[in-house]
Amino acid sequence: MSIFRVILAIVFPPLAVVDYGCGSVLIVFILTLAGWIPGVIAALIILNRSK
C-alpha cells in the first residue's frame, strides 16, 4: 500500500480501489454516499488486504 493510495483513499475513496474490481468500487462508492468516514474505512481495509 503506497502513500499515494492512502492519500487518495482519504480524498476520494472509490478512486483508490479501482484496481480491485467493480464490486469493491461499488461497495466503497455506496459507503461514501452514506457517509465519508465509512467510505474511507472501507477503502483502507480493501487496500490493506493482499491481492
MIFI-529391 format. One record per residue (C-alpha): residue number from 0; x, z, y. Coordinates in Angstrom, 3 decimals, m for minus. Layout:
N
 num       c1       c3       c2
 NUM        X        Z        Y
...
//
This chain:
51
 num       c1       c3       c2
   0    0.000    0.000    0.000
   1    1.639   m1.153    3.202
   2    1.314    0.446    6.597
   3   m0.331   m2.751    7.883
   4   m3.101   m2.426    5.276
   5   m3.659    1.230    6.172
   6   m3.989    0.405    9.881
   7   m6.296   m2.486    9.033
   8   m8.395   m0.173    6.836
   9   m8.801    2.200    9.758
  10   m9.641   m0.506   12.308
  11  m11.813   m2.825   10.174
  12  m12.159   m1.624    6.555
  13  m13.725   m4.728    4.907
  14  m10.863   m6.953    6.044
  15   m8.302   m4.656    4.424
  16   m9.773   m5.097    0.917
  17  m10.294   m8.879    0.922
  18   m7.663   m9.367   m1.822
  19   m9.511   m7.001   m4.154
  20  m12.541   m9.213   m4.727
  21  m16.012   m9.832   m3.416
  22  m17.503   m6.655   m4.882
  23  m15.017   m4.409   m3.129
  24  m15.540   m6.183    0.182
  25  m19.314   m5.900   m0.178
  26  m19.211   m2.190   m1.025
  27  m16.857   m1.393    1.841
  28  m18.921   m3.525    4.233
  29  m22.156   m1.713    3.324
  30  m20.466    1.673    3.640
  31  m19.024    0.635    7.007
  32  m22.503   m0.313    8.196
  33  m23.785    3.071    7.043
  34  m21.006    4.803    8.935
  35  m17.460    4.077    9.904
  36  m15.930    7.074    8.101
  37  m17.371    6.244    4.626
  38  m16.101    2.672    5.002
  39  m12.594    3.842    5.868
  40  m12.539    6.319    2.992
  41  m13.723    3.682    0.501
  42  m11.175    1.160    1.771
  43   m8.333    3.665    1.461
  44   m9.427    4.597   m2.066
  45   m9.568    0.934   m3.091
  46   m6.182    0.258   m1.526
  47   m4.709    3.276   m3.301
  48   m5.722    2.033   m6.774
  49   m3.206   m0.050   m8.642
  50   m4.039   m3.721   m9.128
//
